[in-house]
Amino acid sequence: MASVLDSVNQRTQLVGQNRLELLLFRLNGPQLYGINVFKVREVLQCPNLTLMPQSNPIVRGVASVRGRTIPVMDLALATGRAELRNASEGFVIITEYNMKEQGFLVSGVERIVNLNWEEIHPPPKGTGRDHYLTAVTRLDEQLVEVIDVEKILAEVSPTSEVISTDSLTDQIRVSALSKKILIVDDSSVARKQVLRCLQEVGVEVVALNDGRAAYEYLHAMLEEGENPAETFLMMISDIEMPEMDGYTLTAAIRNDPRLKDLHILLHTSLSGVFNKAMVKKVGADDFLAKFRPDDLVDLVVERIKQVDGL
């Protein structure tokens, strides 16, 4: 199965074209699930797992993979289902999120599919607040559910949201009160993390769920005679989003003379050096890996200083 991912590093040409590749897998049943290939390091038959005392029940154990010790989480159990039976017969998807490696135990891995983000849609209304989906799509008349991995990781191993940077001075807090920031992220957990961080700074926040909604929101402002580049201190956008990804959103903004001056920070759990190249290609002002509250605050403070001449 590892061979199915041998060409992952050659797939970066998809990024910036509003396309993605999903690795499809199953959890104790016929339902298909998907995960972005760019977050996958490798797939392997479940190795021997060593139980860790007092660990979260979702963590089935740790595995030694190529000299690295990696926690392995039961993805079925993490999303409210019964734990996967016969773990040794399952597969582990080794991923990298937010600069950390972890494995997800699944019952079976299918194949990689190439899709357009326009084919990926937000979860249907009525799904409820406690679901673990960021998006859904259809493939061969079958529903594919994209799991909100950031929500799972936040529950299993919460990230500190404490702000300790010295850059947040009283003068900056006063200046921040007159500033507004647009955040765009399909993960409810990620939106709340950024929102709480920015509220600590003191800025006003507008939060949207995906790139398409953000683009339409900005154009609605233009129609009303409002200049988004003057209204917003900056836009902080995720990269992976249904309908329109962050790279495509950024490129569309830069190609519109009325929006091109909007300051854009791409904020993502995607890892890899290709991100910096893509940031330059699409014209974003900066890039930050999730979730580092001090680093995020520092970038917002720097932007406030730039705008106010501090």
Order of alpha helices (4+ residues) and beta strands (2+ residues): beta-beta-beta-beta-beta-alpha-beta-beta-beta-beta-beta-alpha-alpha-beta-alpha-beta-alpha-alpha-beta-alpha-beta-alpha-beta-alpha
